[in-house]
Amino acid sequence: MLLGTAGVAFVWSVVRCYDRFTWAMEAFPVIVAAVVLVPSYRRFRLTNLAYTLIWIHAIILLVGAHYTYARMPLFDWLRETFEWSRNHYDRVGHFAQGFIPAIVAREILVRTSPVKKGGWLFFLVICVCLSISAAYELLEWTAAVVSADNSVAFLATQGDEWDTQKDMALCLVGSVSALVILGGLHDKQLERVLEE
């Protein structure tokens, strides 16, 4: 069901998208996730929680790919209604960039490494999430240098000189939030998967 609905969202996102370059850059992580997760489903099945979170992240990315993060209509309406200085859909995406990978990284570390649940696992998961965020910011910077005018919609800085730092801070908040809020539920699901 998750794969099917993500597929529908994928097709919707590319049809009449705002900008093809931005769509390709924003949808690329969804394509990579599908290429990795579909073939590995039988031999390394993740928890339902991890798959559901990955699906949510895919939808966030595909909506951003369709409209661009600076032009998402609901957040345009919120900006006008609450007199915000910018469209904050980008902030949702960067919070998710920490929240969702935190559970996936936690699961992979618990299942494939000697790291046990506790402080070191918490620390390493946050490091993984921040590394992903930093790599993504470097990708945005590289895209800006290489493509010049085409990168404005992809960067979505909307005139904020501290956008990169705020994005990484939201990733940090997202990763810590996921570990605190979902850690117990994730442990229960991990026990079931490990028993199979």
CYANA upper distance limits for C-alpha pairs under 8 A (distance plus 0.5 A):
  1 MET  CA      5 THR  CA      6.66
  2 LEU  CA      6 ALA  CA      6.52
  2 LEU  CA     51 TYR  CA      8.42
  2 LEU  CA     52 THR  CA      7.78
  2 LEU  CA     55 TRP  CA      6.85
  3 LEU  CA      7 GLY  CA      6.58
  3 LEU  CA     55 TRP  CA      8.24
  4 GLY  CA      8 VAL  CA      6.89
  5 THR  CA      9 ALA  CA      6.70
  6 ALA  CA     10 PHE  CA      6.50
  6 ALA  CA     55 TRP  CA      7.22
  6 ALA  CA     58 ALA  CA      7.51
  6 ALA  CA     59 ILE  CA      7.30
  7 GLY  CA     11 VAL  CA      6.85
  8 VAL  CA     12 TRP  CA      6.69
  9 ALA  CA     13 SER  CA      6.44
  9 ALA  CA     59 ILE  CA      7.30
  9 ALA  CA     62 LEU  CA      7.31
 10 PHE  CA     14 VAL  CA      7.09
 10 PHE  CA     62 LEU  CA      6.79
 11 VAL  CA     15 VAL  CA      6.92
 12 TRP  CA     66 HIS  CA      8.41
 13 SER  CA     17 CYS  CA      6.66
 13 SER  CA     23 TRP  CA      8.32
 13 SER  CA     62 LEU  CA      6.14
 13 SER  CA     63 VAL  CA      6.84
 13 SER  CA     65 ALA  CA      6.99
 13 SER  CA     66 HIS  CA      5.05
 14 VAL  CA     20 ARG  CA      8.29
 14 VAL  CA     23 TRP  CA      7.37
 14 VAL  CA     65 ALA  CA      8.26
 14 VAL  CA     66 HIS  CA      6.70
 15 VAL  CA     66 HIS  CA      8.43
 16 ARG  CA     66 HIS  CA      8.17
 17 CYS  CA     23 TRP  CA      7.40
 17 CYS  CA     65 ALA  CA      7.80
 17 CYS  CA     66 HIS  CA      4.97
 17 CYS  CA     67 TYR  CA      6.70
 18 TYR  CA     23 TRP  CA      8.27
 18 TYR  CA     66 HIS  CA      6.53
 18 TYR  CA     67 TYR  CA      5.94
 18 TYR  CA     68 THR  CA      7.31
 19 ASP  CA     23 TRP  CA      6.59
 19 ASP  CA     66 HIS  CA      8.21
 19 ASP  CA     67 TYR  CA      8.48
 19 ASP  CA     68 THR  CA      8.19
 19 ASP  CA    153 ALA  CA      8.46
 20 ARG  CA     24 ALA  CA      6.61
 21 PHE  CA     25 MET  CA      6.82
 21 PHE  CA    150 ASN  CA      7.44
 22 THR  CA     26 GLU  CA      6.52
 22 THR  CA     65 ALA  CA      6.72
 22 THR  CA     68 THR  CA      7.31
 22 THR  CA    150 ASN  CA      8.25
 22 THR  CA    151 SER  CA      7.86
 22 THR  CA    153 ALA  CA      6.85
 22 THR  CA    154 PHE  CA      5.64
 23 TRP  CA     27 ALA  CA      6.26
 23 TRP  CA     62 LEU  CA      8.44
 23 TRP  CA     64 GLY  CA      8.43
 23 TRP  CA     65 ALA  CA      4.77
 23 TRP  CA     66 HIS  CA      6.58
 23 TRP  CA     68 THR  CA      8.01
 24 ALA  CA     28 PHE  CA      6.30
 24 ALA  CA     65 ALA  CA      7.88
 25 MET  CA     65 ALA  CA      8.16
 25 MET  CA    154 PHE  CA      7.71
 26 GLU  CA     61 LEU  CA      6.56
 26 GLU  CA     62 LEU  CA      7.52
 26 GLU  CA     64 GLY  CA      7.38
 26 GLU  CA     65 ALA  CA      5.45
 26 GLU  CA    154 PHE  CA      7.98
 27 ALA  CA     31 ILE  CA      7.01
 27 ALA  CA     61 LEU  CA      6.79
 27 ALA  CA     62 LEU  CA      6.36
 27 ALA  CA     65 ALA  CA      6.42
 28 PHE  CA     32 VAL  CA      6.77
 29 PRO  CA     33 ALA  CA      6.56
 30 VAL  CA     34 ALA  CA      6.71
 30 VAL  CA     58 ALA  CA      6.13
 30 VAL  CA     61 LEU  CA      7.88
 30 VAL  CA     62 LEU  CA      8.30
 31 ILE  CA     35 VAL  CA      6.70
 32 VAL  CA     36 VAL  CA      6.76
 33 ALA  CA     37 LEU  CA      6.29
 34 ALA  CA     38 VAL  CA      6.15
 35 VAL  CA     39 PRO  CA      7.46
 36 VAL  CA     40 SER  CA      6.86
 37 LEU  CA     41 TYR  CA      6.38
 40 SER  CA     44 PHE  CA      6.02
 40 SER  CA     45 ARG  CA      7.45
 41 TYR  CA     45 ARG  CA      5.30
 41 TYR  CA     46 LEU  CA      7.99
 45 ARG  CA    193 VAL  CA      8.35
 46 LEU  CA     50 ALA  CA      6.70
 46 LEU  CA     51 TYR  CA      7.18
 46 LEU  CA    107 GLU  CA      8.13
 46 LEU  CA    193 VAL  CA      8.07
 47 THR  CA     51 TYR  CA      6.97
 47 THR  CA    186 HIS  CA      8.32
 47 THR  CA    189 GLN  CA      6.49
 47 THR  CA    190 LEU  CA      6.92
 47 THR  CA    193 VAL  CA      7.10
 48 ASN  CA     52 THR  CA      6.51
 48 ASN  CA    189 GLN  CA      7.99
 49 LEU  CA     53 LEU  CA      6.66
 49 LEU  CA    186 HIS  CA      7.37
 49 LEU  CA    189 GLN  CA      8.02
 50 ALA  CA     54 ILE  CA      6.62
 50 ALA  CA    100 ILE  CA      8.22
 50 ALA  CA    103 ILE  CA      6.80
 50 ALA  CA    104 VAL  CA      6.28
 51 TYR  CA     55 TRP  CA      6.65
 52 THR  CA     56 ILE  CA      6.81
 53 LEU  CA     57 HIS  CA      6.70
 53 LEU  CA    100 ILE  CA      6.12
 54 ILE  CA     58 ALA  CA      6.62
 54 ILE  CA    100 ILE  CA      6.96
 54 ILE  CA    101 PRO  CA      8.47
 55 TRP  CA     59 ILE  CA      6.79
 56 ILE  CA     60 ILE  CA      6.80
 57 HIS  CA     61 LEU  CA      6.65
 57 HIS  CA     93 GLY  CA      8.43
 57 HIS  CA     96 ALA  CA      7.01
 57 HIS  CA     97 GLN  CA      8.23
 57 HIS  CA    100 ILE  CA      7.31
 58 ALA  CA     62 LEU  CA      6.52
 59 ILE  CA     63 VAL  CA      6.56
 60 ILE  CA     64 GLY  CA      6.73
 60 ILE  CA     93 GLY  CA      6.97
 61 LEU  CA     65 ALA  CA      6.48
 61 LEU  CA     93 GLY  CA      7.61
 62 LEU  CA     66 HIS  CA      6.60
 63 VAL  CA     67 TYR  CA      6.81
 63 VAL  CA     68 THR  CA      8.11
 63 VAL  CA     72 MET  CA      8.14
 64 GLY  CA     68 THR  CA      5.18
 64 GLY  CA     69 TYR  CA      5.25
 64 GLY  CA     72 MET  CA      7.39
 64 GLY  CA     89 TYR  CA      8.29
 64 GLY  CA     90 ASP  CA      8.39
 65 ALA  CA     69 TYR  CA      7.80
 67 TYR  CA     71 ARG  CA      6.11
 67 TYR  CA     72 MET  CA      5.90
 67 TYR  CA     73 PRO  CA      8.34
 68 THR  CA     72 MET  CA      6.97
 68 THR  CA    153 ALA  CA      6.59
 68 THR  CA    154 PHE  CA      7.39
 68 THR  CA    156 ALA  CA      8.20
 69 TYR  CA     87 ASN  CA      8.11
 69 TYR  CA     88 HIS  CA      8.43
 69 TYR  CA     89 TYR  CA      6.15
 69 TYR  CA     90 ASP  CA      5.61
 69 TYR  CA    153 ALA  CA      7.94
 69 TYR  CA    154 PHE  CA      8.11
 69 TYR  CA    156 ALA  CA      6.61
 70 ALA  CA     86 ARG  CA      8.19
 70 ALA  CA     87 ASN  CA      5.98
 70 ALA  CA     88 HIS  CA      7.97
 70 ALA  CA     89 TYR  CA      7.42
 70 ALA  CA     90 ASP  CA      7.34
 70 ALA  CA    153 ALA  CA      7.51
 70 ALA  CA    156 ALA  CA      5.97
 70 ALA  CA    158 GLN  CA      7.53
 71 ARG  CA     75 PHE  CA      8.13
 71 ARG  CA     76 ASP  CA      7.00
 71 ARG  CA     87 ASN  CA      7.38
 72 MET  CA     76 ASP  CA      6.63
 72 MET  CA     87 ASN  CA      7.85
 72 MET  CA     89 TYR  CA      7.11
 73 PRO  CA     77 TRP  CA      6.71
 74 LEU  CA     78 LEU  CA      6.80
 75 PHE  CA     79 ARG  CA      6.43
 75 PHE  CA     87 ASN  CA      5.90
 75 PHE  CA     88 HIS  CA      6.77
 75 PHE  CA     89 TYR  CA      6.51
 76 ASP  CA     80 GLU  CA      6.77
 76 ASP  CA     86 ARG  CA      8.48
 76 ASP  CA     87 ASN  CA      6.04
 77 TRP  CA     81 THR  CA      6.47
 78 LEU  CA     82 PHE  CA      6.33
 78 LEU  CA     83 GLU  CA      8.24
 78 LEU  CA     84 TRP  CA      8.03
 78 LEU  CA     87 ASN  CA      8.26
 79 ARG  CA     83 GLU  CA      5.80
 79 ARG  CA     84 TRP  CA      5.02
 79 ARG  CA     85 SER  CA      7.39
 79 ARG  CA     86 ARG  CA      6.73
 79 ARG  CA     87 ASN  CA      6.30
 79 ARG  CA     88 HIS  CA      8.25
 80 GLU  CA     84 TRP  CA      7.15
 86 ARG  CA    158 GLN  CA      7.21
 88 HIS  CA     92 VAL  CA      7.32
 89 TYR  CA     93 GLY  CA      6.95
 90 ASP  CA     94 HIS  CA      6.87
 90 ASP  CA    156 ALA  CA      7.57
 91 ARG  CA     95 PHE  CA      6.64
 91 ARG  CA    167 ASP  CA      7.14
 91 ARG  CA    170 LEU  CA      7.60
 92 VAL  CA     96 ALA  CA      6.67
 93 GLY  CA     97 GLN  CA      6.59
 94 HIS  CA     98 GLY  CA      7.24
 94 HIS  CA    133 SER  CA      8.39
 94 HIS  CA    167 ASP  CA      5.97
 94 HIS  CA    168 MET  CA      7.71
 94 HIS  CA    170 LEU  CA      6.34
 94 HIS  CA    171 CYS  CA      5.95
 95 PHE  CA     99 PHE  CA      6.66
 95 PHE  CA    167 ASP  CA      8.09
 95 PHE  CA    170 LEU  CA      5.25
 95 PHE  CA    171 CYS  CA      5.31
 95 PHE  CA    172 LEU  CA      8.25
 95 PHE  CA    173 VAL  CA      7.39
 95 PHE  CA    174 GLY  CA      5.28
 95 PHE  CA    175 SER  CA      8.38
 96 ALA  CA    100 ILE  CA      6.12
 96 ALA  CA    101 PRO  CA      8.45
 96 ALA  CA    171 CYS  CA      7.48
 96 ALA  CA    174 GLY  CA      6.77
 97 GLN  CA    101 PRO  CA      6.93
 97 GLN  CA    129 CYS  CA      7.89
 97 GLN  CA    132 ILE  CA      8.46
 97 GLN  CA    133 SER  CA      7.39
 97 GLN  CA    171 CYS  CA      6.12
 97 GLN  CA    174 GLY  CA      7.80
 98 GLY  CA    102 ALA  CA      6.47
 98 GLY  CA    126 ILE  CA      8.50
 98 GLY  CA    129 CYS  CA      5.93
 98 GLY  CA    130 LEU  CA      7.83
 98 GLY  CA    133 SER  CA      8.09
 98 GLY  CA    170 LEU  CA      7.80
 98 GLY  CA    171 CYS  CA      4.52
 98 GLY  CA    172 LEU  CA      6.52
 98 GLY  CA    173 VAL  CA      7.69
 98 GLY  CA    174 GLY  CA      5.06
 98 GLY  CA    175 SER  CA      4.78
 98 GLY  CA    176 VAL  CA      8.46
 99 PHE  CA    103 ILE  CA      7.73
 99 PHE  CA    171 CYS  CA      7.52
 99 PHE  CA    173 VAL  CA      8.37
 99 PHE  CA    174 GLY  CA      4.68
 99 PHE  CA    175 SER  CA      4.90
 99 PHE  CA    176 VAL  CA      7.95
 99 PHE  CA    177 SER  CA      7.21
 99 PHE  CA    178 ALA  CA      5.55
100 ILE  CA    104 VAL  CA      7.22
100 ILE  CA    174 GLY  CA      8.43
100 ILE  CA    175 SER  CA      7.91
100 ILE  CA    178 ALA  CA      7.79
101 PRO  CA    105 ALA  CA      6.24
101 PRO  CA    129 CYS  CA      6.74
101 PRO  CA    175 SER  CA      7.97
102 ALA  CA    106 ARG  CA      6.45
102 ALA  CA    125 VAL  CA      6.32
102 ALA  CA    126 ILE  CA      7.32
102 ALA  CA    128 VAL  CA      8.27
102 ALA  CA    129 CYS  CA      6.69
102 ALA  CA    175 SER  CA      5.67
102 ALA  CA    176 VAL  CA      8.44
102 ALA  CA    178 ALA  CA      6.98
102 ALA  CA    179 LEU  CA      7.32
103 ILE  CA    107 GLU  CA      6.58
103 ILE  CA    178 ALA  CA      7.35
103 ILE  CA    179 LEU  CA      7.51
103 ILE  CA    182 LEU  CA      8.45
103 ILE  CA    183 GLY  CA      8.47
103 ILE  CA    186 HIS  CA      8.09
104 VAL  CA    108 ILE  CA      6.77
105 ALA  CA    109 LEU  CA      6.56
105 ALA  CA    125 VAL  CA      6.39
105 ALA  CA    128 VAL  CA      7.57
105 ALA  CA    129 CYS  CA      8.41
106 ARG  CA    110 VAL  CA      6.55
106 ARG  CA    121 LEU  CA      7.61
106 ARG  CA    122 PHE  CA      8.43
106 ARG  CA    125 VAL  CA      6.35
107 GLU  CA    111 ARG  CA      6.56
107 GLU  CA    190 LEU  CA      8.00
108 ILE  CA    112 THR  CA      6.31
108 ILE  CA    113 SER  CA      8.23
109 LEU  CA    113 SER  CA      5.68
109 LEU  CA    114 PRO  CA      8.33
109 LEU  CA    115 VAL  CA      7.10
109 LEU  CA    121 LEU  CA      8.13
110 VAL  CA    114 PRO  CA      7.92
110 VAL  CA    115 VAL  CA      6.83
110 VAL  CA    116 LYS  CA      6.87
110 VAL  CA    117 LYS  CA      7.70
110 VAL  CA    121 LEU  CA      8.49
115 VAL  CA    120 TRP  CA      7.64
115 VAL  CA    121 LEU  CA      6.68
116 LYS  CA    120 TRP  CA      8.10
116 LYS  CA    121 LEU  CA      6.91
117 LYS  CA    121 LEU  CA      6.14
117 LYS  CA    122 PHE  CA      8.19
118 GLY  CA    122 PHE  CA      6.79
119 GLY  CA    123 PHE  CA      6.64
120 TRP  CA    124 LEU  CA      6.50
121 LEU  CA    125 VAL  CA      6.54
122 PHE  CA    126 ILE  CA      6.90
122 PHE  CA    179 LEU  CA      7.76
123 PHE  CA    127 CYS  CA      6.77
124 LEU  CA    128 VAL  CA      6.69
125 VAL  CA    129 CYS  CA      6.78
125 VAL  CA    175 SER  CA      8.28
126 ILE  CA    130 LEU  CA      6.62
126 ILE  CA    172 LEU  CA      7.36
126 ILE  CA    175 SER  CA      6.51
126 ILE  CA    176 VAL  CA      7.47
127 CYS  CA    131 SER  CA      6.51
128 VAL  CA    132 ILE  CA      6.77
129 CYS  CA    133 SER  CA      6.74
129 CYS  CA    171 CYS  CA      7.49
129 CYS  CA    172 LEU  CA      7.81
129 CYS  CA    175 SER  CA      7.17
130 LEU  CA    134 ALA  CA      6.54
130 LEU  CA    168 MET  CA      7.30
130 LEU  CA    171 CYS  CA      7.14
130 LEU  CA    172 LEU  CA      6.95
131 SER  CA    135 ALA  CA      6.54
132 ILE  CA    136 TYR  CA      6.63
133 SER  CA    137 GLU  CA      6.75
133 SER  CA    167 ASP  CA      8.29
133 SER  CA    168 MET  CA      6.41
133 SER  CA    171 CYS  CA      7.19
134 ALA  CA    138 LEU  CA      6.71
134 ALA  CA    168 MET  CA      7.45
135 ALA  CA    139 LEU  CA      6.68
136 TYR  CA    140 GLU  CA      6.72
137 GLU  CA    141 TRP  CA      6.70
137 GLU  CA    164 THR  CA      7.14
138 LEU  CA    142 THR  CA      6.58
139 LEU  CA    143 ALA  CA      6.58
140 GLU  CA    144 ALA  CA      6.67
140 GLU  CA    151 SER  CA      8.37
140 GLU  CA    154 PHE  CA      7.68
140 GLU  CA    155 LEU  CA      6.48
141 TRP  CA    145 VAL  CA      6.81
141 TRP  CA    155 LEU  CA      8.38
142 THR  CA    146 VAL  CA      6.59
143 ALA  CA    147 SER  CA      6.18
143 ALA  CA    148 ALA  CA      8.06
143 ALA  CA    151 SER  CA      6.57
144 ALA  CA    148 ALA  CA      5.66
144 ALA  CA    149 ASP  CA      8.19
144 ALA  CA    150 ASN  CA      8.16
144 ALA  CA    151 SER  CA      5.42
144 ALA  CA    152 VAL  CA      7.83
144 ALA  CA    155 LEU  CA      7.92
147 SER  CA    151 SER  CA      6.37
148 ALA  CA    152 VAL  CA      8.14
150 ASN  CA    154 PHE  CA      8.21
151 SER  CA    155 LEU  CA      6.49
152 VAL  CA    156 ALA  CA      6.82
152 VAL  CA    157 THR  CA      8.41
157 THR  CA    161 GLU  CA      7.94
157 THR  CA    163 ASP  CA      6.11
157 THR  CA    164 THR  CA      8.39
162 TRP  CA    166 LYS  CA      6.69
163 ASP  CA    167 ASP  CA      6.53
164 THR  CA    168 MET  CA      6.88
165 GLN  CA    169 ALA  CA      6.62
166 LYS  CA    170 LEU  CA      6.61
167 ASP  CA    171 CYS  CA      6.84
168 MET  CA    172 LEU  CA      6.81
169 ALA  CA    173 VAL  CA      6.78
170 LEU  CA    174 GLY  CA      6.43
171 CYS  CA    175 SER  CA      6.59
172 LEU  CA    176 VAL  CA      6.75
173 VAL  CA    177 SER  CA      6.49
174 GLY  CA    178 ALA  CA      6.64
175 SER  CA    179 LEU  CA      6.85
176 VAL  CA    180 VAL  CA      6.69
177 SER  CA    181 ILE  CA      6.32
178 ALA  CA    182 LEU  CA      5.91
178 ALA  CA    183 GLY  CA      7.60
179 LEU  CA    183 GLY  CA      5.42
182 LEU  CA    186 HIS  CA      6.42
183 GLY  CA    187 ASP  CA      6.65
184 GLY  CA    188 LYS  CA      7.01
185 LEU  CA    189 GLN  CA      6.91
186 HIS  CA    190 LEU  CA      6.49
187 ASP  CA    191 GLU  CA      6.73
188 LYS  CA    192 ARG  CA      7.16
189 GLN  CA    193 VAL  CA      6.85
190 LEU  CA    194 LEU  CA      6.50
191 GLU  CA    195 GLU  CA      6.69
192 ARG  CA    196 GLU  CA      7.13
